[in-house]
Amino acid sequence: MGQTVHHKLLVRLVALAAITFSLIVVLRQDDQGSLGMAQSMPAFQPQAPIVVARSEPGSPLVISAERQLPKTEQAPELSFTVTNVTTKIVTAFAIKQEVVSQEKAGTTIYLYNLPLSATKLQPNGVLNEFATYDNLSDSQHRVTLTLDYVQFSDGKTWGLDSAKSGERVAGQNAASQILTTTLLGVIREGNAHEDFAKALESATNIQPPAQHSDEWNDGFRLAIGTVAHRLKRAHQLGGLGRVTTELTNLAMMLSGDR
């Protein structure tokens, strides 16, 4: 199982100040051949895809308003909403995207770890989300969205978790906690005022602790890059004061105080 981050989705999130962070785990299944074989992709689809959101009984989140955005590109973009229908705060969730076109099929898991983007999904709260999918052929595609995993602020979880999203979230949160603790200490000691970039580079030059799963390690490494990008942007916008605010808010969200 490979893991990739869709650049287009990240750019959209940053540009629109969206409130979700997307970790994308790609689980491809091609009925025609090996994953290692390069396949030519059509430039666009002649027909609009059929996009369907499916909810399991007792699902804590409801996916709705699913549709393709009006673009004709090789990686079409979908828009949908996610509603929390429980009385608990949701801190992370994963959505499975199944794409079928004639004899070809592919599956992608999108993981959203909300504290990393400074948000949580409150009871009755709604998030607007985006995702992309690959054109598998020039025939009409059917895209099905289902909920695969949910994590609540009390640590309890729901779902099949077919991509081990819980492990990835744990790795992400561990990395984020290490960075927030380290950098807040460096700033308070006055060691980041002259060269914040150097202090950030030193703090992010860490490796995952031993004896964790591959998924945990993947989450750890991805969070290092994500948090570093967030802090660089904060420093550009408001210096160390803005960085300190970002770090404090992240630490509070990871601890469940916000």
Buried (B, 14 or more C-beta within 10 A) or exposed (E): BEBEBBEEBBEBBEEEEBBBBBBBBBBBEBEEEEEEEEEEEEEEBEEEBEBEBEBEEEBBBBBEEBEBEEEEEEBBBBBBBBBBEBEBBBBBBBBBBBBBBEEBBBBBBBBBBBBBBBBBBEEEBBBEBBBBBBBBBBBBBBBBBBBBBBBBBEEEBBBEBBBBBBBBBBBBBBBBBBBBEBBBEBBEEEBBEEEBEEBBEBBBEBEBEEEBBBBBBBBBBBBBEBBBEBBBBBBEEEEBEBBBEBBEBBBEBBEEEB
